[in-house]
Amino acid sequence: MSYQDTTYVIFDGDNDMWAYAYMKGWKKNDNINFDFEDAHDIKPLTYLASNEVYIKSRLRERMKSTDQVIVLVGESTKYLYKYVRWEIELAKELDLPIIVINLNNKKSIDNSLCPPILRNANAIHIPFKLNAIKYSLDNFPSFYNYRRDKTKNTDYYWNDSVYNDLGI
């Protein structure tokens, strides 16, 4: 369940912080049924956070304690290499389930915005909708763990019946 599994969120900190803030807001709101263990709460960065080697070592520690990864994909995500691409490469190296969330609400891969490293990466591509995110956190990791040895180089997405059931 999403509320028990540690989730590492990758995003463009300059342009897409709003989406991450929404997720944290949903988590804090007692009237919204949404929860996740945020890996960014593990080993907070200190004043040394301007040093790339230090930052990457801390991020690696966080990701090693993670059960799944979310990548928030906005307008400029595919152009970010220093941290975003490195974090995605690390998630793939650690064989973690990856949930790609399209901030433009597309329900499948958006080839114009998706970082090339996430194409055919056995990741699921979903819209930035609370119910879709919650459903994916609850269901995709077990699906991924079941399918990872059987299917390689695939982009996943939920079919329309799932979105209909979720009211999307």
C-alpha positions in Angstrom: 0.0 0.0 0.0 1.2 3.5 -0.8 1.0 4.7 2.8 3.5 2.0 3.8 6.0 2.0 1.0 8.7 4.6 0.8 8.4 6.7 -2.4 11.2 8.7 -3.9 9.9 11.6 -6.0 12.0 13.0 -8.9 11.1 16.3 -10.3 12.4 19.6 -11.8 12.9 21.6 -8.6 12.8 24.9 -10.5 9.6 24.4 -12.5 7.6 21.5 -11.0 7.9 22.1 -7.3 4.2 23.0 -7.3 3.3 19.4 -8.2 5.4 17.9 -5.4 3.9 20.5 -3.0 0.4 19.3 -4.1 1.3 15.7 -3.3 2.6 16.8 0.1 -0.5 18.9 0.7 -2.8 16.0 -0.2 -0.9 13.9 2.3 -1.3 16.4 5.1 -5.0 17.1 4.4 -7.2 15.0 6.8 -10.1 15.2 4.3 -8.1 13.6 1.5 -7.4 9.9 1.4 -3.8 10.0 0.2 -0.7 9.1 1.9 2.9 8.0 1.1 6.2 7.7 2.9 8.3 10.4 1.4 11.9 9.4 0.8 12.9 13.0 0.9 12.3 12.9 4.7 15.2 10.4 5.0 18.6 11.9 5.7 17.8 15.6 5.1 20.4 17.6 3.3 22.5 19.9 5.4 24.4 23.2 4.7 26.8 21.1 2.5 24.0 20.7 -0.1 25.8 22.9 -2.6 28.4 20.1 -3.2 27.3 17.8 -6.0 29.2 14.8 -4.7 27.6 15.2 -1.2 24.1 15.7 -2.6 24.4 12.6 -4.8 25.7 10.5 -1.9 22.7 11.5 0.2 20.2 11.0 -2.6 21.7 7.5 -3.2 21.2 6.7 0.5 17.6 7.8 0.2 16.9 5.8 -2.9 18.4 2.7 -1.5 15.7 2.9 1.2 13.0 3.3 -1.4 10.3 0.9 -2.6 9.2 2.8 -5.6 9.9 6.0 -7.6 7.7 8.8 -9.0 9.0 11.0 -11.8 7.0 14.2 -12.3 7.3 15.1 -16.0 6.8 18.7 -16.9 7.8 20.9 -19.8 11.6 20.8 -19.1 12.2 17.5 -17.3 13.7 15.8 -20.3 16.4 18.4 -20.5 17.7 17.9 -16.9 20.8 15.8 -16.6 22.7 16.8 -13.5 20.3 15.3 -11.0 17.0 14.2 -12.7 18.7 11.9 -15.3 21.1 10.7 -12.6 18.2 9.9 -10.3 16.4 8.0 -13.0 19.5 6.0 -13.9 19.9 5.1 -10.3 16.3 4.0 -10.0 16.7 1.8 -13.0 20.0 0.4 -11.6 18.3 -0.4 -8.3 15.4 -2.0 -10.3 12.7 0.1 -8.6 9.2 0.4 -10.0 8.9 3.8 -11.7 5.6 5.7 -12.0 5.9 8.5 -14.5 3.4 11.3 -13.9 2.6 13.6 -16.8 1.9 17.0 -15.4 -0.1 17.8 -18.6 -2.4 14.9 -17.6 -1.8 12.7 -20.5 -2.8 9.1 -19.7 0.0 7.4 -21.5 3.6 8.2 -22.5 4.1 11.7 -23.8 7.0 11.2 -26.2 7.4 15.0 -26.6 8.1 15.5 -22.9 9.2 12.2 -21.5 13.0 11.9 -20.9 14.4 9.4 -23.4 15.8 7.3 -20.6 12.2 6.6 -19.5 11.0 5.4 -22.8 10.6 1.6 -22.9 11.8 1.5 -19.3 9.1 -0.8 -17.8 7.5 2.3 -16.2 3.9 3.2 -16.0 2.8 6.6 -17.4 -0.2 8.3 -15.8 -1.8 11.7 -15.5 -1.3 14.1 -12.5 -4.6 13.2 -10.9 -4.8 12.3 -7.2 -6.8 9.1 -7.8 -4.5 7.9 -10.6 -1.4 8.5 -8.4 -2.9 6.7 -5.4 -4.1 3.8 -7.5 -0.7 3.5 -9.1 1.2 3.6 -5.8 -1.1 0.9 -4.5 -1.0 -1.3 -7.6 1.9 -0.8 -9.9 4.8 -2.0 -7.7 3.3 -5.5 -7.3 2.5 -5.5 -11.1 6.1 -4.4 -11.8 7.6 -7.1 -9.6 5.5 -9.8 -11.2 6.2 -8.6 -14.8 9.8 -7.5 -14.6 11.3 -10.9 -15.5 8.7 -11.5 -18.2 8.7 -8.2 -20.1 11.5 -5.9 -21.0 11.5 -2.5 -22.7 7.8 -1.7 -22.3 5.8 1.4 -21.5 2.8 0.7 -19.4 -0.4 2.6 -18.9 -3.8 1.9 -17.3 -6.6 1.1 -19.6 -9.7 3.3 -19.9 -11.7 1.1 -17.6 -9.3 1.8 -14.7 -9.6 5.5 -15.3 -13.4 5.2 -15.5 -13.5 3.4 -12.2 -11.3 6.1 -10.7 -13.6 8.9 -12.0 -11.0 10.3 -14.4 
